[in-house]
Every structure is written in C-alpha cells, then in structure tokens.
C-alpha cells in the first residue's frame, strides 16, 4: 500500500479504499475501475497504488460499490464509525472476470454454469482448493496454535501473502481444516494475523493451502486463475458454494476448460 500520512488529514480523510488484484496480489490499478458510495455525490480522490480517498463523510453506514470490466463487481457495507480514525482503510480484493487479460502461460480453469432448463446461473460462488502439499503458500512454524488464536508464525512461505487473501489451513493429519482470511502480514512475511479466530487447533507443519475464489457472471461464465507453485502438476477440488463438484488434475501453465456444469443454486 502506498505510504500516506493520514494523520495530517484526519479532519478531512474519512475513508481510504485499498483495491487488491486477487490474481497478482498487487494493487489493482486499472484506470477503468469505478469506486463509489451509495448516496454520496462527491467522487473519491484517486491515488496511486490502487487507493481511493473519500473526504468529509459523516460517521454513517455506506454501501461501497466497485466496478470494472476486467474484475467482478463488488458491493460491501462499510460502517465508517467503526473504522480506526487514524487509519480508516478498507481493503477490497477484486476477483478477475472472464474478460481479464491474463498473461500467456497463466494456469486457468474456465467453465459455464447451467441450471434447470439450461439457463445461465449468475452470481454463483465457486472456489478451487489445491490439495497438493507442495502447493502450500506457507506452513505453521509454532509448536501449537490453539483454537481462538488469530495469529500464525510461518515458514516455507511461497510468494507474498496479502491482506484479504483466502487460504485453507490444514492439519498435518488432514483431520482438521478451515477457511481463513489474512488480515495483515508482517513485512518479512514470517508472521500473519487473521480476520477471525481459528476454530480448530494446529501444530507445527500444518499447511496453508491456496483457496482461489470467483463467481459466475451474467452469462454463467467463470474463470479461476491459479498461481505458480512448486510442482508442474497438482490436484484440486472445485466447489460450487459449499458443494464439491469436481476433482481436477491440473498441469501448470495450461488452460483447462470444464465446459458446462449443471448446478442447483444454494
């Protein structure tokens, strides 16, 4: 995130929206991104590094809308009164739409969702959970992390974790696992804090596996972009909502078309 001295403008700076590209983990800087608050006429000030700054907002609750052709639209509720007045930052992770300009060699899963009478199923949540341990984004470094904890010490980190990233923490035995979302990461990447407390207990060597999310668009089309991992082939489970739909063996650097998938919307 771009360095900003928010303390110098706390009287006027009410809200900073930080946009993150879910595929790259970097700030989303597409010039066509639109950020607005429902009921607020004054547009935000756009800064470098994917930041949008709103000034002089009453301490109210707002609907934040983010739209762009290459990303799926996002709508979240922001309670400005609940934000830290010294650092009123809300991070929004933007998922690539099927029209995202992926680089050549990106590992992709694509498909179309259909429901009854073969109609397109829009706005259905999908996710890919990578099952191969070599693909882990990191491993737990502590001897024990108890239920209720919101912090991990990490080893063997692959790439750079980012605020808002969703992962699946899996015990060494495979008996315990849960979805977690990163709140923030220390600069050296060896320590992270979670948005919500852990439900289970984990020991040294538990893995934080990639869990890539998306939604289907109005045509029922969807795309999941996978990163670069430690192996040329790996296994994943594709979920529609909370329902496991397919087990897929993926070769890195290729595009996998899964065609039509028929679902019943949850």
Secondary structure, DSSP 8 states (H G I E B T S, - for coil): -----GGGGTTTEEEEEEEEETTTSSB---TT-EEEETT--S--EEETTTEEEEES--S-EEEEEEEETTEEEEEEEEEGGGS-TTS-EEEEEE-B-TT----TT-EEEEEEEE-GGG-B--S-EEEEEE--GGG-SEEE-SSEE-TT--EEEEES--S---TT-EEEEE-TTSS-EEEEEEEEE-TTSSEEEESS--SS-EETT-EEEEEEEEE--TTSEEEEEE---SSSEEEEEEEETTEEEEEEEEETT-EEEEEEEE----
